[in-house]
């Protein structure tokens, strides 16, 4: 069983996560994806989608390449991802409950930037899932 499926089985027990319509992973820029070869958030999202029996769709794109977040402080992280995401299929998420997925939450800057874009679409509800968080 995939780790995303295990997470999905747990999340479905919560009232907050029961009515998810679509799973959306946080995207990597194409340049980073080519180097890495895979997107961890996308792999987790695939497992979640199996658990929920809904689609995992890449409905957000990263519009520009950004520096790594790993050595940045909280505000620098926020600035680094501000206005770098866009929704590419607005009609697919109109009036939907979206489960936004990332691998690790450190400050939440990336997830916030993605969620802000998704919430621009009328009627959307965004919930968040991640496999880990970085405690300080």
MDAnalysis code that builds the backbone (N, CA, C; Angstrom):
import MDAnalysis as mda
import numpy as np

u = mda.Universe.empty(408, n_residues=136, atom_resindex=np.repeat(np.arange(136), 3), trajectory=True)
u.add_TopologyAttr("name", ["N", "CA", "C"] * 136)
u.add_TopologyAttr("resid", np.arange(1, 137))
u.add_TopologyAttr("resname", ["UNK", "UNK", "UNK", "UNK", "UNK", "UNK", "UNK", "UNK", "UNK", "UNK", "UNK", "UNK", "UNK", "UNK", "UNK", "UNK", "UNK", "UNK", "UNK", "UNK", "UNK", "UNK", "UNK", "UNK", "UNK", "UNK", "UNK", "UNK", "UNK", "UNK", "UNK", "UNK", "UNK", "UNK", "UNK", "UNK", "UNK", "UNK", "UNK", "UNK", "UNK", "UNK", "UNK", "UNK", "UNK", "UNK", "UNK", "UNK", "UNK", "UNK", "UNK", "UNK", "UNK", "UNK", "UNK", "UNK", "UNK", "UNK", "UNK", "UNK", "UNK", "UNK", "UNK", "UNK", "UNK", "UNK", "UNK", "UNK", "UNK", "UNK", "UNK", "UNK", "UNK", "UNK", "UNK", "UNK", "UNK", "UNK", "UNK", "UNK", "UNK", "UNK", "UNK", "UNK", "UNK", "UNK", "UNK", "UNK", "UNK", "UNK", "UNK", "UNK", "UNK", "UNK", "UNK", "UNK", "UNK", "UNK", "UNK", "UNK", "UNK", "UNK", "UNK", "UNK", "UNK", "UNK", "UNK", "UNK", "UNK", "UNK", "UNK", "UNK", "UNK", "UNK", "UNK", "UNK", "UNK", "UNK", "UNK", "UNK", "UNK", "UNK", "UNK", "UNK", "UNK", "UNK", "UNK", "UNK", "UNK", "UNK", "UNK", "UNK", "UNK", "UNK", "UNK", "UNK"])
u.atoms.positions = np.array([
    [0.844, -1.183, 0.000],
    [0.000, 0.000, 0.000],
    [0.886, 1.242, 0.000],
    [0.511, 2.221, -0.808],
    [1.262, 3.470, -0.894],
    [1.031, 4.306, 0.355],
    [2.033, 5.116, 0.698],
    [1.941, 5.972, 1.875],
    [0.775, 6.959, 1.743],
    [0.503, 7.446, 0.540],
    [-0.627, 8.331, 0.313],
    [-1.957, 7.656, 0.602],
    [-2.045, 6.359, 0.299],
    [-3.267, 5.614, 0.605],
    [-3.477, 5.526, 2.112],
    [-2.405, 5.297, 2.844],
    [-2.518, 5.243, 4.308],
    [-2.989, 6.578, 4.866],
    [-2.413, 7.667, 4.360],
    [-2.828, 8.990, 4.788],
    [-4.299, 9.221, 4.439],
    [-4.696, 8.845, 3.249],
    [-6.085, 9.006, 2.817],
    [-7.055, 8.240, 3.691],
    [-6.681, 7.028, 4.067],
    [-7.553, 6.235, 4.939],
    [-7.777, 6.947, 6.265],
    [-6.741, 7.592, 6.787],
    [-6.873, 8.343, 8.039],
    [-7.697, 9.616, 7.834],
    [-7.406, 10.375, 6.785],
    [-8.099, 11.638, 6.563],
    [-9.598, 11.447, 6.349],
    [-9.981, 10.372, 5.671],
    [-11.395, 10.138, 5.388],
    [-12.223, 9.951, 6.661],
    [-11.568, 9.672, 7.771],
    [-12.277, 9.499, 9.037],
    [-12.730, 10.829, 9.625],
    [-12.153, 11.926, 9.151],
    [-12.475, 13.260, 9.644],
    [-13.619, 13.872, 8.828],
    [-14.551, 14.516, 9.512],
    [-15.638, 15.217, 8.824],
    [-15.108, 16.280, 7.877],
    [-13.985, 16.894, 8.238],
    [-13.410, 17.967, 7.422],
    [-12.925, 17.477, 6.055],
    [-12.592, 16.204, 5.951],
    [-11.994, 15.672, 4.725],
    [-12.893, 14.670, 3.997],
    [-14.121, 14.506, 4.414],
    [-14.977, 13.470, 3.829],
    [-15.435, 13.757, 2.405],
    [-15.699, 15.004, 2.077],
    [-16.322, 15.312, 0.792],
    [-15.350, 15.843, -0.259],
    [-14.137, 15.352, -0.271],
    [-13.125, 15.787, -1.234],
    [-13.531, 15.357, -2.647],
    [-13.459, 16.315, -3.589],
    [-13.819, 16.040, -4.981],
    [-12.617, 15.745, -5.868],
    [-11.494, 16.392, -5.575],
    [-10.306, 16.237, -6.425],
    [-9.053, 16.453, -5.571],
    [-8.019, 15.707, -5.891],
    [-6.726, 15.808, -5.218],
    [-5.783, 16.568, -6.149],
    [-5.117, 17.610, -5.615],
    [-4.231, 18.438, -6.438],
    [-2.859, 18.542, -5.765],
    [-1.824, 17.996, -6.393],
    [-0.475, 18.123, -5.821],
    [0.141, 19.497, -6.098],
    [0.995, 19.949, -5.182],
    [1.782, 21.152, -5.410],
    [2.759, 20.841, -6.546],
    [2.796, 21.685, -7.573],
    [3.651, 21.386, -8.722],
    [5.104, 21.788, -8.518],
    [5.956, 21.110, -9.252],
    [7.354, 21.523, -9.392],
    [7.478, 22.267, -10.713],
    [8.440, 23.149, -10.806],
    [8.725, 23.772, -12.096],
    [9.285, 22.689, -13.015],
    [9.022, 22.809, -14.318],
    [9.475, 21.801, -15.280],
    [10.976, 21.552, -15.202],
    [11.768, 22.604, -14.983],
    [13.224, 22.439, -14.899],
    [13.597, 21.537, -13.719],
    [12.974, 21.778, -12.566],
    [13.273, 20.969, -11.379],
    [12.764, 19.540, -11.551],
    [11.613, 19.398, -12.201],
    [11.060, 18.065, -12.448],
    [11.982, 17.252, -13.350],
    [12.542, 17.894, -14.359],
    [13.481, 17.186, -15.256],
    [14.705, 16.697, -14.490],
    [15.220, 17.522, -13.591],
    [16.412, 17.145, -12.816],
    [16.083, 16.021, -11.846],
    [14.993, 16.186, -11.100],
    [14.627, 15.227, -10.057],
    [14.033, 13.948, -10.634],
    [13.246, 14.086, -11.688],
    [12.631, 12.915, -12.310],
    [11.245, 12.577, -11.780],
    [10.830, 13.156, -10.698],
    [9.500, 12.906, -10.148],
    [9.149, 14.025, -9.175],
    [7.867, 14.125, -8.851],
    [7.366, 15.109, -7.900],
    [6.832, 14.340, -6.692],
    [7.443, 14.512, -5.542],
    [7.023, 13.781, -4.343],
    [5.555, 14.039, -4.021],
    [5.110, 15.282, -4.125],
    [3.714, 15.618, -3.819],
    [2.761, 14.884, -4.760],
    [3.162, 14.756, -6.012],
    [2.328, 14.050, -6.984],
    [2.214, 12.567, -6.639],
    [3.289, 11.974, -6.180],
    [3.253, 10.561, -5.794],
    [2.346, 10.342, -4.582],
    [2.414, 11.229, -3.617],
    [1.533, 11.148, -2.446],
    [0.082, 11.334, -2.886],
    [-0.145, 12.301, -3.783],
    [-1.498, 12.581, -4.281],
    [-2.095, 11.367, -4.992],
    [-1.296, 10.622, -5.716],
    [-1.792, 9.423, -6.400],
    [-2.323, 8.406, -5.395],
    [-1.599, 8.225, -4.295],
    [-2.063, 7.307, -3.258],
    [-3.335, 7.805, -2.586],
    [-3.387, 9.104, -2.311],
    [-4.597, 9.691, -1.735],
    [-5.787, 9.490, -2.670],
    [-5.582, 9.696, -3.959],
    [-6.653, 9.539, -4.938],
    [-7.177, 8.106, -4.949],
    [-6.293, 7.136, -4.813],
    [-6.735, 5.745, -4.747],
    [-7.598, 5.512, -3.515],
    [-7.182, 6.058, -2.400],
    [-7.929, 5.906, -1.161],
    [-9.309, 6.564, -1.255],
    [-9.353, 7.744, -1.826],
    [-10.607, 8.499, -1.942],
    [-11.459, 8.078, -3.136],
    [-10.843, 7.365, -4.066],
    [-11.520, 6.979, -5.303],
    [-11.984, 8.219, -6.093],
    [-11.099, 9.208, -6.165],
    [-11.297, 10.409, -6.976],
    [-10.036, 10.615, -7.808],
    [-10.072, 11.584, -8.677],
    [-8.923, 11.872, -9.541],
    [-7.864, 12.703, -8.814],
    [-6.610, 12.438, -9.167],
    [-5.499, 13.309, -8.797],
    [-5.139, 14.052, -10.071],
    [-5.255, 15.379, -10.016],
    [-5.052, 16.161, -11.231],
    [-4.070, 17.291, -10.999],
    [-3.214, 17.518, -11.977],
    [-2.245, 18.616, -11.932],
    [-2.920, 19.883, -12.440],
    [-3.724, 20.501, -11.589],
    [-4.513, 21.656, -11.992],
    [-3.845, 22.983, -11.660],
    [-2.681, 22.919, -11.015],
    [-1.906, 24.123, -10.723],
    [-0.575, 23.988, -11.453],
    [-0.110, 25.086, -12.011],
    [1.209, 25.105, -12.643],
    [2.078, 26.134, -11.943],
    [3.360, 25.864, -11.959],
    [4.341, 26.819, -11.430],
    [4.793, 27.633, -12.625],
    [4.548, 28.930, -12.569],
    [4.782, 29.778, -13.740],
    [6.219, 30.261, -13.872],
    [6.980, 30.178, -12.791],
    [8.395, 30.533, -12.902],
    [9.211, 29.707, -11.926],
    [10.453, 29.513, -12.304],
    [11.381, 28.755, -11.464],
    [11.792, 29.630, -10.275],
    [11.864, 29.013, -9.100],
    [12.274, 29.747, -7.899],
    [13.467, 29.048, -7.260],
    [14.184, 29.791, -6.468],
    [15.286, 29.201, -5.709],
    [14.723, 28.227, -4.681],
    [15.552, 27.303, -4.240],
    [15.135, 26.363, -3.214],
    [14.734, 27.106, -1.936],
    [13.767, 26.547, -1.241],
    [13.273, 27.154, -0.008],
    [14.114, 26.742, 1.205],
    [14.939, 25.732, 1.058],
    [15.546, 25.070, 2.216],
    [16.359, 25.976, 3.127],
    [17.004, 26.985, 2.598],
    [17.852, 27.834, 3.447],
    [17.268, 29.227, 3.682],
    [15.983, 29.378, 3.398],
    [15.344, 30.677, 3.543],
    [14.569, 30.758, 4.862],
    [14.474, 31.967, 5.382],
    [13.669, 32.216, 6.570],
    [12.213, 32.390, 6.151],
    [11.322, 32.438, 7.118],
    [9.878, 32.462, 6.866],
    [9.456, 33.516, 5.827],
    [9.806, 34.768, 6.025],
    [9.364, 35.808, 5.104],
    [10.010, 35.645, 3.727],
    [11.250, 35.219, 3.693],
    [11.922, 34.977, 2.411],
    [11.216, 33.858, 1.637],
    [10.745, 32.854, 2.350],
    [10.002, 31.758, 1.702],
    [8.718, 32.274, 1.079],
    [8.018, 33.114, 1.839],
    [6.778, 33.682, 1.327],
    [7.050, 34.496, 0.059],
    [8.051, 35.360, 0.090],
    [8.395, 36.180, -1.072],
    [8.822, 35.315, -2.263],
    [9.503, 34.222, -1.990],
    [10.031, 33.344, -3.030],
    [8.921, 32.683, -3.851],
    [7.768, 32.428, -3.239],
    [6.686, 31.741, -3.954],
    [5.488, 32.637, -4.250],
    [5.588, 33.910, -3.909],
    [4.485, 34.831, -4.156],
    [4.258, 34.993, -5.657],
    [3.047, 34.711, -6.096],
    [2.624, 34.873, -7.492],
    [3.403, 33.999, -8.486],
    [3.770, 32.798, -8.071],
    [4.450, 31.889, -9.005],
    [3.563, 30.711, -9.423],
    [2.324, 30.662, -8.920],
    [1.423, 29.564, -9.263],
    [0.206, 30.095, -10.007],
    [-0.350, 29.257, -10.870],
    [-1.572, 29.600, -11.595],
    [-2.412, 28.342, -11.760],
    [-3.716, 28.524, -11.782],
    [-4.642, 27.418, -12.037],
    [-4.776, 27.291, -13.545],
    [-4.600, 26.066, -14.062],
    [-4.655, 25.900, -15.510],
    [-5.980, 25.335, -16.017],
    [-6.845, 24.873, -15.142],
    [-8.140, 24.327, -15.551],
    [-9.213, 24.791, -14.580],
    [-9.574, 26.060, -14.655],
    [-10.521, 26.626, -13.689],
    [-11.851, 25.893, -13.674],
    [-12.351, 25.496, -14.835],
    [-13.657, 24.844, -14.884],
    [-13.651, 23.493, -14.159],
    [-12.493, 22.888, -14.042],
    [-12.389, 21.594, -13.372],
    [-12.574, 21.695, -11.856],
    [-12.390, 22.882, -11.292],
    [-12.473, 23.006, -9.835],
    [-13.585, 23.933, -9.360],
    [-14.343, 24.475, -10.279],
    [-15.472, 25.322, -9.905],
    [-16.403, 24.561, -8.962],
    [-16.679, 25.145, -7.794],
    [-17.577, 24.550, -6.796],
    [-17.091, 23.205, -6.248],
    [-15.804, 22.982, -6.196],
    [-15.263, 21.689, -5.730],
    [-14.516, 21.836, -4.413],
    [-14.445, 20.733, -3.685],
    [-13.608, 20.635, -2.490],
    [-12.294, 20.004, -2.942],
    [-11.222, 20.768, -2.849],
    [-9.913, 20.360, -3.339],
    [-9.033, 19.975, -2.157],
    [-8.376, 18.849, -2.277],
    [-7.368, 18.458, -1.295],
    [-6.015, 18.770, -1.914],
    [-5.373, 19.807, -1.409],
    [-4.072, 20.272, -1.891],
    [-2.991, 19.505, -1.144],
    [-2.054, 18.910, -1.879],
    [-1.088, 17.986, -1.290],
    [0.346, 18.441, -1.518],
    [1.134, 18.407, -0.448],
    [2.573, 18.640, -0.544],
    [3.269, 17.567, 0.276],
    [4.558, 17.436, 0.087],
    [5.287, 16.409, 0.844],
    [5.586, 16.869, 2.261],
    [6.093, 18.103, 2.403],
    [6.497, 18.609, 3.717],
    [5.999, 20.048, 3.885],
    [5.483, 20.356, 5.064],
    [5.133, 21.729, 5.418],
    [6.234, 22.252, 6.328],
    [6.857, 23.344, 5.917],
    [7.855, 23.990, 6.773],
    [7.238, 25.254, 7.352],
    [7.026, 26.251, 6.519],
    [6.356, 27.473, 6.988],
    [4.934, 27.571, 6.445],
    [4.622, 26.784, 5.443],
    [3.310, 26.846, 4.812],
    [3.234, 27.831, 3.665],
    [4.333, 28.459, 3.320],
    [4.335, 29.484, 2.264],
    [3.908, 28.928, 0.906],
    [4.419, 27.787, 0.533],
    [4.084, 27.203, -0.764],
    [2.611, 26.823, -0.809],
    [2.136, 26.158, 0.231],
    [0.735, 25.761, 0.267],
    [-0.186, 26.974, 0.289],
    [0.198, 28.010, 1.005],
    [-0.601, 29.237, 1.045],
    [-0.695, 29.858, -0.344],
    [0.421, 29.942, -1.034],
    [0.429, 30.531, -2.383],
    [-0.460, 29.721, -3.330],
    [-0.395, 28.410, -3.256],
    [-1.242, 27.557, -4.104],
    [-2.714, 27.701, -3.726],
    [-3.003, 27.647, -2.438],
    [-4.389, 27.746, -1.968],
    [-5.011, 29.082, -2.369],
    [-4.244, 30.150, -2.288],
    [-4.766, 31.469, -2.679],
    [-5.219, 31.460, -4.136],
    [-4.461, 30.804, -4.995],
    [-4.844, 30.723, -6.409],
    [-6.102, 29.883, -6.587],
    [-6.171, 28.751, -5.908],
    [-7.349, 27.881, -6.016],
    [-8.602, 28.574, -5.502],
    [-8.468, 29.324, -4.430],
    [-9.623, 29.985, -3.819],
    [-10.137, 31.171, -4.623],
    [-9.406, 31.558, -5.660],
    [-9.901, 32.616, -6.557],
    [-11.071, 32.103, -7.405],
    [-11.165, 30.783, -7.529],
    [-12.220, 30.173, -8.337],
    [-13.483, 30.064, -7.485],
    [-14.584, 30.533, -8.022],
    [-15.849, 30.591, -7.289],
    [-16.247, 29.215, -6.730],
    [-16.628, 29.227, -5.467],
    [-17.190, 28.037, -4.837],
    [-16.186, 26.993, -4.391],
    [-14.892, 27.251, -4.546],
    [-13.919, 26.241, -4.148],
    [-13.714, 26.232, -2.636],
    [-13.404, 25.071, -2.151],
    [-13.018, 24.858, -0.751],
    [-11.692, 24.124, -0.821],
    [-10.716, 24.540, -0.027],
    [-9.396, 23.917, -0.067],
    [-9.052, 23.350, 1.302],
    [-8.687, 22.083, 1.305],
    [-8.115, 21.438, 2.481],
    [-6.692, 21.056, 2.121],
    [-5.867, 20.848, 3.130],
    [-4.448, 20.597, 2.904],
    [-4.026, 19.280, 3.560],
    [-3.145, 18.568, 2.859],
    [-2.561, 17.349, 3.417],
    [-1.075, 17.323, 3.079],
    [-0.291, 16.851, 4.015],
    [1.151, 16.669, 3.802],
    [1.609, 15.471, 4.609],
    [2.704, 14.890, 4.200],
    [3.224, 13.713, 4.910],
    [4.030, 14.084, 6.139],
    [4.560, 15.295, 6.151],
    [5.407, 15.677, 7.280],
    [5.396, 17.188, 7.457],
    [5.830, 17.621, 8.617],
    [6.071, 19.035, 8.827],
    [7.409, 19.185, 9.518],
    [8.050, 20.275, 9.227],
    [9.369, 20.532, 9.802],
    [9.184, 21.338, 11.083],
    [9.459, 20.718, 12.204],
    [9.346, 21.402, 13.489],
    [10.641, 22.160, 13.758],
    [10.501, 23.314, 14.369],
    [11.705, 24.092, 14.681],
    [11.885, 24.170, 16.154],
])
